[in-house]
Amino acid sequence: MRSVNYGMMAEATPKTTVNGDENPWKKLNIPVQDADTLRQEAVEAHHDHLIKEIETSEGPLATTLRAVYDGGDIEYFMEKLSACIKNHDYEIERMCNYHYQGFIDSIRELQQVSGDATKLKGEIQGLNRELQASCDPLLSKGDQLVKCRKVQKNITLAIESLSLCLPVLEMYGKLQEQMKSKRYYPALKTLEQLEHTYLPRVINHWFSQTMAEAIPRLRERIKEASMTELKDFLESIRKHSAKIGEVAMRHAAEQNNMDPTIAKKKVKKRRAPPPPNPFTGEVEYELPGPSAESDDTEEELSAQDLVDFSPVYRCLHIYSVLGDKEKFETYYRSQRWKQARLSLQPPPNMHESLDLFKHYFHDIIGFFVVEDHILHTSQGLVTRSHMDELWEKAVEKLCATLRSTSCKATYLQIRQLDTQEKPNSVKATPKDMGDHISEEDNDNELADEKSCKIANLMLEVKKLIVLFCHTLKGYGFSVGRLLELLLEMRDRYSVILSEQWVEIFSGIFAEDNYTPIFCDTPEDYLLITSQFPYKDKDLETEAYPRQFPFSQFVPNIYVQVKEYINACLKFSCDLHLSHTEIDDMIRKSANQLLTKTLGGSLSNLIKKPNLSLLQLIQISINMNYLEKSCEYLEDYISTITGAEKDSVHIARLYGSSMFKDARSDAEQHIYQQLNLKIDEFLDLASYDWTLPEPRGQASSYLMDLVAFLQSTFMSFTNLPIFHKNWAKYVEKVAKTACMSACQHIASRLMALLLDSEIKQMSMGALQQFNLDVMQCEQFAASEPVPDSGDGTLQMAFTDLRQLLDLFINWDWSVYLADFGKQQARYLRVHRHTAINLLE
């Protein structure tokens, strides 16, 4: 090998001869031919491999065929494939030649078997003919025996059928008798036995089919008959619901020590029959005792005493046996809900009569008492969940009805007040004033009477609702929402009371004379002090007649506020509230009465134009003592409610601030009325602003105004005041009123002087105006009110005085020199005012 390789390498190296004819690369052709051979062998191996895959593959040949076409030498592959096919054909032919002799031998054996089979068939046919001939007599005897056996079997079957049919017919006859006697539940049991026990035994007989077809009709008859009894029961229970509810409410009133006056009629006790036996359908009646019917004592009735519930039990058992228990329960519940809706439907004008309320509550209680009895005596007809759902719907409807009724009562109250106020808006002439007043008083009395009736009706309705809650709570129903409704009704009750107390307060204000109370005897003094908690050691030691600083409407208002508190407390009783909760509710209502009702009435009173200044002062004094009485009202509320007075949870009354505001309003009204009277005088002012010389005295309108103010404040000073605190208060009000009057006069005079319509002003007119201002200054310096001589009143006219002095003295050099200084002579004269007047 080493020598061969060496020779091959030597041949591959070019010779050094250059000029010779031999090609130095000639021997390179040998290795090129070897490469073609190798490539040809590789192609053949590849084709052999593809043909092998085609022969052995059991699946798709797509991949193999694609490899053939991808190779590119398809013709050579086809030649290889044809050669392979020829080879296989040769192998097949050689195999067939090898097995041909065995096939010929098998054919010969099969021909021999066919001849033997033909011979055997002939022998069998001969044996069959011989056997048929020998068995003909035996077959005829066997047919006769079969006929005899059939006759015997038919006779036996007939006897057995008659034995089975007789009990069925007897049972059917019993069923017909029970249907005629209307014993439906035993008839249903008989029908069940007939269908499931007896009829299956005679199912092959024609009459059994007739009976089977009649069974559904009989069941329907039983169902219809029991349903008719149920409908009669529902109609009866609808009539007795109110009576059942009445008895239940009376029992609840007796058990809870409440007023049992809802219904007092007693009837003799009787008992409804017990429910039928669910297995036999028979009703077992108890024998009466020796003294059951002879006893004449009247006892209370219960639901089962008033109503016979046996139709319900029978119908329930019948439908249970028939497999329609759910249908019966659905029907019963739907019918009872319809009756419940009728019971929950309030009668018309229920808000006007307590008897209608009673009947309404009796009907609802009776319905649920009956349902509770059915719940505890039947098996699944009424469930607790169904009762709770029914109760929730009823409570929702009941609450809506009671809310609507209370709203109607409130609306009726407001309408009465509106109709009462209409005559007041009509202006009566002096001729018919007396008739108008008498008619108005009659209208007021009728309105007050109706308002009182509405309030009393709501109070009685509240008692009915409380008893209603106690009654149904004893049967296991939740009454929380009804108690919440009572709290809402209590607010409406407070509104009605507040509207009623508006008229009471208005009557008190109309009857009062707005003068201090005089007591001529100790009895009169004790009467006032018992009505109003007023204590004064100095007054107690004085001789009679004694004078209180307030007028009669103070004790009257205090008494009526206490009456209102007592009326609110009546509604808050029996609501299962704590002392603190009741106290808070009473204080809330009292605050509403004091701030809104009484505050509004006092505001209307103060705004009346026919009140004099002295009456307004008396009203202001009354407010002081009513403000102090709020402490006593708080003690009174704590006493009647039982709550601790110093508890941090107790709300305070807002009456003190309200009375302070009312006193301030009265004082402001005093000042406003005085200013209005001053405006009437000042509206008469008529100046000739081109007057050459002054008249030498003040204007007449101003002299009249000063005389009016002097007489007015003199009347303040000369009031018959026996109490030092009252005297101080009157003096304070008088000082404030006088100061307000002076300020108002000064502002009005300044407005007259600076009127934009004045186009020209002479010095004579200005001097005449100065005389009027001097008259006002003299009035302020004359001490119209005691202890007012400190110069405060004169300061109200300082602006006018400096302005007039500036123009009359024509002291402009001083004004301009001192302008802007704190010690200026004309400090109160504004430059705009001076410029406007100068122009």
GICOR-V968053 format. One record per backbone hydrogen bond with DSSP energy under -0.5 kcal/mol. CO is the residue of the C=O (numbers start at 0). NH is the residue of the N-H. If there is no record, write none. Layout:
co: <CO:CO>
nh: <NH:NH>
This chain:
co: <0:1:2:3:4:5:6:7:8:9:22:24:25:26:27:28:29:30:31:32:33:34:35:36:37:38:39:40:41:42:43:44:45:46:47:48:49:50:51:52:60:61:62:63:64:65:66:67:71:72:73:74:75:76:77:78:79:80:81:82:83:84:85:86:87:88:89:90:91:92:93:94:95:98:99:100:101:102:103:104:105:106:107:108:109:110:111:112:113:114:115:116:117:118:119:120:121:122:123:124:125:126:127:128:129:130:131:134:135:136:137:138:139:140:141:142:143:144:145:146:147:148:149:150:151:152:153:154:155:156:157:158:159:160:161:162:163:164:165:166:167:168:169:170:171:172:173:174:175:176:177:178:181:182:183:184:185:186:187:188:189:190:191:192:192:193:197:197:198:199:201:204:204:205:206:207:208:209:210:211:212:213:214:215:216:217:218:219:220:221:222:223:224:225:226:227:228:229:230:231:232:233:234:235:236:239:240:241:242:243:244:245:246:247:248:249:250:251:252:253:257:276:281:281:282:288:290:296:301:302:303:306:308:308:309:310:311:312:313:314:315:316:317:318:319:323:324:325:326:327:328:329:330:331:332:333:334:335:336:337:338:339:340:341:343:346:348:349:352:353:354:355:356:357:358:359:360:361:362:363:364:365:366:367:368:369:370:371:372:373:377:382:383:384:385:386:387:388:389:390:391:392:393:394:395:396:397:398:399:400:401:402:403:404:405:406:407:408:409:410:411:412:413:414:415:416:417:418:420:421:422:425:429:431:432:433:434:435:436:437:438:439:440:441:442:443:444:445:446:447:448:449:450:451:452:453:454:455:456:457:458:459:460:461:462:463:464:465:466:467:468:469:471:471:472:478:479:480:481:482:483:484:485:486:487:488:489:490:491:492:493:494:495:496:497:498:499:500:501:502:503:504:505:506:507:516:517:518:518:520:521:522:523:524:525:526:527:531:535:536:537:538:545:549:550:550:551:552:553:554:555:556:557:558:559:560:561:562:563:564:565:566:567:568:569:571:577:578:579:580:581:582:583:584:585:586:587:588:589:590:591:591:592:593:595:596:597:598:599:600:601:602:604:607:611:612:613:614:615:616:617:618:619:620:621:622:623:624:626:627:627:628:629:630:631:632:633:634:635:636:637:643:646:653:654:655:656:657:658:659:660:661:662:663:664:665:666:667:668:669:670:671:672:673:674:675:676:677:678:680:681:686:687:688:690:698:699:700:701:702:703:704:705:706:707:708:709:710:711:712:713:715:718:719:722:723:724:725:726:727:728:729:730:731:732:733:734:735:736:737:738:739:740:741:742:743:744:745:746:747:748:749:751:754:756:761:762:763:764:765:766:767:768:769:770:771:772:773:774:775:776:777:779:784:790:792:793:794:796:797:798:799:800:801:802:803:804:805:805:809:810:811:812:813:817:820:823:825:827:829:830:831:832:833:834>
nh: <4:5:6:7:8:9:10:11:12:12:25:27:28:29:31:32:33:34:35:36:37:38:39:40:41:42:43:44:45:46:47:48:49:50:51:52:53:54:55:56:64:65:66:67:68:69:70:71:73:76:77:78:79:80:81:82:83:84:85:86:87:88:89:90:91:92:93:94:95:96:97:98:99:102:103:104:105:106:107:108:109:110:111:112:113:114:115:116:117:118:119:120:121:122:123:124:125:126:127:128:129:130:131:132:133:134:135:138:139:140:141:142:143:144:145:146:147:148:149:150:151:152:153:154:155:156:157:158:159:160:161:162:163:164:165:166:167:168:169:170:171:172:173:174:175:176:177:178:179:180:182:181:183:186:187:188:189:190:191:192:193:194:195:196:197:198:200:201:201:202:204:207:208:209:210:211:212:213:214:215:216:217:218:219:220:221:222:223:224:225:226:227:228:229:230:231:232:233:234:235:236:237:238:239:240:243:244:245:246:247:248:249:250:251:252:253:254:255:257:256:259:280:276:283:284:291:294:298:305:306:271:308:311:312:313:314:315:316:317:318:319:320:321:323:322:327:328:329:330:331:332:333:334:335:336:337:338:339:340:341:342:343:344:344:345:349:351:352:356:357:358:359:360:361:362:363:364:365:366:367:368:369:370:371:372:373:374:375:376:377:379:386:387:388:389:390:391:392:393:394:395:396:397:398:399:400:401:402:403:404:405:406:407:408:409:410:411:412:413:414:415:416:417:418:419:420:421:422:424:424:425:427:432:435:436:437:438:439:440:441:442:443:444:445:446:447:448:449:450:451:452:453:454:455:456:457:458:459:460:461:462:463:464:465:466:467:468:469:470:471:472:473:474:476:475:482:483:484:485:486:487:488:489:490:491:492:493:494:495:496:497:498:499:500:501:502:503:504:505:506:507:508:509:510:511:547:519:544:545:524:525:526:527:528:529:530:531:533:539:540:541:541:518:516:553:554:555:556:557:558:559:560:561:562:563:564:565:566:567:568:569:570:571:572:572:574:581:582:583:584:585:586:587:588:589:590:591:592:593:594:595:596:597:598:599:600:601:602:603:604:605:606:607:610:615:616:617:618:619:620:621:622:623:624:625:626:627:628:629:630:631:632:633:634:635:636:637:638:639:640:641:646:649:657:658:659:660:661:662:663:664:665:666:667:668:669:670:671:672:673:674:675:676:677:678:679:680:681:682:683:684:688:690:761:764:702:703:704:705:706:707:708:709:710:711:712:713:714:715:716:717:718:720:721:726:727:728:729:730:731:732:733:734:735:736:737:738:739:740:741:742:743:744:745:746:747:748:749:750:751:752:753:754:757:758:765:766:767:768:769:770:771:772:773:774:775:776:777:778:779:780:781:782:787:794:795:796:797:800:801:802:803:804:805:806:807:808:809:810:811:814:815:816:817:820:823:826:828:829:833:834:835:836:837:838>
